[in-house]
Amino acid sequence: MMAVPRAFLVAFSAAMYCTLYSGPIDVALFFITSTIPVSSLPLEQVFAELLGYLPSEEVAKGILGFLFFTFIIIQLLREKRARNGTSRWDGPGKVLLFPCRTWHVRMRPRLHIFSYPYLTVGIPIGFEGISGGLVSVGGCQDKQGFSTWPLSWLRSWFSLGPRLTKGWFTVDASDYLERGGSKLGLRGKLIQYLRQQRVNPATYPYAYLVTAPRFLGYHFNPVSFWYLYDVDKHLAAMILEVNNTFDERRMYFLDHYHNRGSNEAQKSNTSHAKFKGSWRKDFHVSPFNSRDGLYTLEASDPLGTGSVSNMINLVSTEGRSKLQAKLVSRAPAIDPDTMTAYGKFGFLASWWWVGFVTFPLILKEAVALFFRRRLRVWLKPEPLKESIGRRANTMEQQLEPLFRRYLQHVVEQLDTPLSVKYIASGISQNTTEWMHSPAVREEDGTVDELEFKVLSPEFYTKVVSYMDNEEAFSSELDKRCTVWVSNRDLLQKLATKKPPPEVNLSSFVEWAYLGIIRQLRVRNTSTAIFWARALLAVETPASFMDAYVLGHESARTRATYRRCALKLLLADRIALGFTPLLAAYRLLVQGLFAWFISCATVMAWKERGINTEPS
């Protein structure tokens, strides 16, 4: 009987499978599932054979020792370069490390107290470069404007170039205020934000940022404090930049005109200045608090005291204190430029883990509040127009340009003079665009202006499921609250219920895709009726987005839209609206398919009298 190596059978089956699925995850999935029918060895023996390929204990220790020794040598060389490469800074303040501890005291409706260590860095706004080889301020951006991780950090740590580009702790301008904009730097983004608040940036020529830095490219940063100083270097205003666990952001600008008591305190004792402020709560931070109430802040000046001491108090609508959060220095501030190599090693060994455990610790306390304290859970509302929505996922990034061009197309079809200010959500570049109807260029009088702001990138995926834009705008504006407009009457000029024009389909694939998408879009239809309509080819009209994309976009863009629309509508039908769950379904089906191919291949070879058992 002819014997064939098992590896050949696996390769033959893989060739069949990869004709349909060629991605790296698909190939890995095939090899995992194909070992189930092909291997006849006990699981313990399989692991024993795999362990036999590993090096011996002595060799492994030697390799690890060599790698550790090499790493230490590289870091000593980097330390020498750090002393020569530290950026000069002559402005007020300096880069400092603030070892802190944060306390959360919930007083109502149940008493609950917890605390954990928290590391922050202080950055004088205007400084860019590296401080002592530990803290770097600068950009490391990909083409979308978001921080690249972890390759850029790894390249920097093991680089012996003429100048260091990264420290162990990193502060990137793209992580603060409006998304993206790393090229502007912290100073440029601060100026941009102040102008948006209708504040003259010259009023606050000096600023200092206290924030949680990135370590190994990762950080969890619930709140950052911007301290703004007047021409006399007195603390005159603050910006609180609050982030929630849903990747949403809200900035609060507090100036001394609303805090005259604190301004008087500054004049009387500038070395121990206290800043006090208050603002309305309009941002969802914790699922155990509603979006109602008031915040108060009492903060010390880090440049005057050399330490961080901030307390935020949440007050209910009845005027009772519900929650206090404190951030307090637990040790003197540390200047990275004056630290020795041994001191840096000790500091890294003591604080490297803090950023990684912040979110798990908060999650642990949330579980305790839910199960032990039995607090009420408030569902997350969509952000208000003053907030910044979460970052868009891949599918939302693909659909956003399509909706932008569709809106531009609708505006250009208007006969009346109208200018639309479109503000995107979830992207970091070209977030704002003005769109003008043809009549605007011919109109000498007043031109109507409409601001159309997308509050959540989820809007781009939901708009695909609507038949006409009037229904889409109405539902997303009133029910889901994923979009905000400045004038409802002007929005009616963009909304229409007239049926979209017929489109010419370029191929059978496009016809099949559109047919399934049309059937999936039918609301309030049972699954059985849906499949009956699909099999009988019952016609349903194309939606407004279908008609626009098929009539005005390129073949490549149409293919992208078809895939996205099919995934979204299919997820609504069979995966509770979650595309990750739909992806899990797909992996399960692919795994079964790979297992079936592997079984069929082995059985076919056995029927031909070929031995597939291990020799």
C-alpha positions, -999 to 999 in steps of 0.1 A, spaced: 0 0 0 14 34 -10 21 57 20 17 95 17 32 119 43 5 135 64 20 169 57 13 164 20 -24 158 28 -26 189 50 -10 210 22 -33 195 -4 -64 203 17 -50 238 25 -47 245 -13 -84 237 -17 -94 258 13 -72 288 4 -88 291 -31 -118 305 -12 -102 320 19 -67 334 17 -63 356 48 -38 348 75 -65 342 101 -83 319 76 -52 299 70 -44 296 107 -80 285 113 -76 258 87 -45 243 101 -60 243 136 -92 225 126 -75 202 101 -54 186 128 -86 172 144 -94 145 118 -58 140 105 -41 133 137 -47 99 153 -22 105 182 -34 112 218 -34 148 227 -7 142 254 16 126 228 10 155 204 21 180 230 51 158 240 63 157 204 59 195 201 79 200 233 106 178 219 114 206 194 121 232 221 157 238 232 170 223 264 168 242 297 205 251 296 202 264 261 171 284 269 188 300 300 218 309 278 196 326 252 176 345 277 208 356 295 223 368 263 192 388 253 190 404 288 227 413 287 223 428 252 192 448 263 211 463 293 240 473 271 216 490 246 199 509 274 232 521 289 242 534 255 207 551 252 213 566 287 245 582 275 228 596 244 198 608 265 222 631 285 234 646 253 200 646 235 178 662 262 159 691 247 165 726 261 136 745 276 137 780 290 100 786 296 82 784 329 80 750 345 98 718 334 90 682 326 82 664 359 71 630 370 43 631 397 38 598 415 2 601 427 -26 582 443 -63 586 433 -92 582 457 -128 576 449 -153 581 477 -190 574 468 -213 587 495 -247 581 479 -267 560 475 -242 535 491 -209 542 508 -180 528 487 -143 538 489 -113 527 469 -79 540 458 -50 530 436 -16 544 425 -16 567 395 13 581 376 11 615 359 36 637 341 37 675 340 45 690 306 51 727 300 31 736 268 56 746 241 82 719 251 88 692 225 115 666 226 128 642 252 136 647 289 163 626 305 155 596 282 124 589 302 97 613 290 92 624 254 68 649 239 61 646 202 42 627 176 43 592 164 14 590 139 1 567 112 -15 580 81 -49 582 98 -34 604 125 -36 579 154 -6 567 174 12 537 160 19 510 185 40 490 194 65 490 165 76 526 167 83 522 205 102 490 199 123 506 172 131 535 195 141 514 225 165 493 205 177 521 183 213 534 186 208 563 162 224 597 168 194 610 187 167 595 207 132 600 195 112 582 222 113 580 259 97 553 280 68 576 288 53 595 259 29 624 255 15 628 220 -5 658 209 -29 637 190 -42 622 222 -54 655 235 -83 680 228 -96 674 193 -86 641 177 -56 640 155 -36 671 146 -3 658 159 16 682 136 1 712 155 17 701 187 2 707 222 6 745 218 -11 746 184 -40 724 196 -45 746 227 -46 777 206 -71 761 183 -93 750 212 -92 784 228 -103 801 196 -132 776 194 -142 788 229 -140 824 216 -111 831 239 -80 851 228 -50 827 231 -28 857 241 -48 859 273 -30 828 285 5 828 271 17 800 295 2 766 301 11 734 319 -4 699 313 -7 672 339 -17 639 324 -12 601 324 15 593 298 17 564 274 39 535 284 47 509 258 23 528 236 -7 523 260 -25 545 284 -58 548 301 -64 585 309 -97 593 326 -89 630 330 -61 655 321 -56 689 337 -46 719 316 -34 748 338 -35 782 320 -15 812 332 -19 849 325 9 873 315 19 876 352 22 838 354 -8 835 378 -31 805 374 -61 821 357 -80 792 340 -81 755 336 -92 729 310 -105 696 322 -103 669 295 -125 640 306 -124 606 288 -148 578 295 -144 540 289 -164 543 256 -136 564 240 -157 595 241 -143 629 253 -155 661 268 -135 693 275 -146 718 301 -131 753 300 -131 771 334 -117 807 337 -113 830 366 -143 852 355 -164 823 368 -142 818 399 -135 852 414 -128 837 448 -99 816 435 -86 846 416 -84 865 449 -66 836 465 -40 838 437 -34 874 444 -29 869 481 -7 838 479 6 829 445 29 802 458 0 781 471 -27 792 446 -60 773 446 -83 772 416 -120 766 422 -146 761 395 -179 744 388 -197 732 357 -229 713 347 -226 675 343 -235 667 307 -211 638 299 -216 601 307 -187 589 327 -200 562 350 -229 538 344 -238 543 381 -245 580 376 -270 598 354 -260 627 332 -276 652 357 -259 672 384 -230 695 390 -193 692 393 -171 713 415 -133 715 413 -106 725 438 -71 723 423 -36 735 434 -11 751 411 16 725 403 41 752 394 35 769 427 34 740 450 55 715 431 28 688 436 -6 677 424 -37 681 446 -70 681 428 -104 672 441 -136 669 420 -170 667 437 -202 655 421 -233 672 434 -268 659 427 -296 680 415 -309 682 451 -276 698 461 -261 668 480 -226 655 475 -226 621 458 -190 614 448 -156 627 455 -125 619 433 -91 631 445 -57 630 428 -29 637 452 9 635 450 23 607 472 59 617 468 79 648 456 79 655 419 109 640 400 129 657 373 140 631 347 170 652 337 186 648 372 180 611 376 208 586 374 207 554 354 201 535 386 173 559 396 156 555 363 158 517 365 142 518 400 115 542 389 106 521 359 106 489 380 82 506 405 58 523 381 57 504 348 26 484 357 4 512 370 -10 523 336 -19 487 326 -39 480 358 -59 513 360 -88 501 339 -89 466 354 -90 481 389 -119 504 379 -137 474 363 -133 454 395 -149 482 416 -177 485 390 -184 448 395 -185 454 433 -209 483 429 -232 463 408 -233 430 426 -225 440 462 -239 475 464 -267 468 439 -266 503 424 -288 513 395 -272 511 361 -278 540 337 -276 530 300 -251 550 280 -267 579 260 -253 592 228 -229 621 234 -242 657 233 -229 681 206 -203 696 230 -186 662 234 -164 643 210 -176 609 199 -156 577 200 -131 568 172 -147 552 142 -141 515 135 -130 503 101 -164 500 86 -175 534 98 -143 549 83 -152 533 50 -188 546 50 -181 581 63 -167 594 29 -197 579 11 -222 598 33 -201 630 30 -202 628 -8 -239 619 -7 -247 650 14 -226 671 -10 -246 657 -39 -279 665 -22 -268 701 -15 -257 706 -51 -292 696 -63 -309 724 -43 -325 754 -61 -324 776 -30 -293 792 -14 -281 770 14 -247 764 30 -242 733 51 -214 730 76 -208 692 79 -189 680 110 -178 644 109 -174 621 139 -148 595 148 -121 605 123 -90 626 128 -86 645 96 -108 668 75 -135 667 102 -153 699 90 -164 708 54 -186 735 40 -210 725 13 -228 752 -9 -257 749 -32 -253 764 -67 -276 793 -58 -252 805 -31 -228 818 -57 -256 837 -74 -272 851 -43 -263 886 -32 -286 886 -1 -288 864 30 -278 828 27 -292 802 50 -267 782 70 -272 747 84 -248 730 108 -250 692 105 -229 675 132 -226 638 135 -223 630 172 -215 593 170 -198 574 141 -225 547 145 -246 571 124 -227 560 93 -236 524 97 -272 530 107 -280 553 78 -275 523 54 -306 506 68 -331 533 59 -351 535 27 -352 573 23 -332 602 38 -362 618 55 -367 587 76 -329 584 83 -325 620 94 -357 620 115 -349 587 133 -313 594 140 -320 629 151 -350 622 174 -348 586 185 -311 575 184 -296 610 188 -265 603 167 -267 636 148 -274 672 157 -286 700 134 -288 737 141 -321 742 122 -348 716 118 -366 736 91 -335 739 69 -330 701 73 -363 695 55 -347 710 24 -323 681 23 -349 654 31 -370 639 4 -393 609 1 -394 607 -36 -383 573 -49 -347 571 -61 -340 567 -98 -335 533 -113 -298 523 -114 -280 501 -139 -263 472 -123 -229 464 -139 -227 427 -131 -245 396 -119 -226 398 -86 -239 434 -80 -274 423 -89 -272 394 -64 -258 416 -36 -284 443 -41 -312 418 -42 -301 403 -8 -296 438 7 -330 449 -4 -347 419 12 -327 423 44 -337 460 46 -374 451 49 -384 458 85 -407 438 107 -404 408 86 -399 373 101 -369 353 90 -391 327 72 -410 354 52 -377 370 44 -362 339 29 -395 332 10 -394 367 -5 -357 362 -14 -363 329 -31 -393 343 -50 -373 373 -60 -399 398 -47 -387 432 -57 -382 459 -32 -369 494 -41 -334 505 -37 -326 529 -8 -314 564 -12 -278 554 -3 -280 524 -27 -291 547 -55 -264 573 -49 -235 548 -46 -245 527 -76 -252 558 -97 -222 580 -88 -194 560 -73 -166 539 -88 -167 501 -91 -142 497 -62 -163 520 -39 -195 502 -49 -179 469 -39 -169 483 -5 -204 496 0 -220 463 -9 -199 444 16 -205 469 44 -242 470 38 -246 433 36 -226 428 68 -246 454 87 -280 442 76 -272 406 81 -260 414 116 -293 431 123 -311 400 111 -291 371 128 -265 386 152 -285 411 173 -269 439 154 -233 431 164 -209 427 135 -183 410 158 -209 383 166 -215 380 129 -177 376 124 -177 348 151 -205 330 131 -183 333 100 -153 318 118 -174 289 131 -187 281 96 -152 284 82 -139 261 109 -165 235 101 -158 239 64 -120 234 69 -127 204 91 -150 189 64 -124 194 37 -97 178 58 -120 148 66 -130 144 30 -94 145 18 -83 118 42 -113 96 34 -106 100 -4 -70 90 0 -80 60 21 -105 48 -5 -77 48 -30 -57 25 -7 -32 51 4 -20 48 40 -24 81 60 -16 67 94 16 77 111 45 54 105 
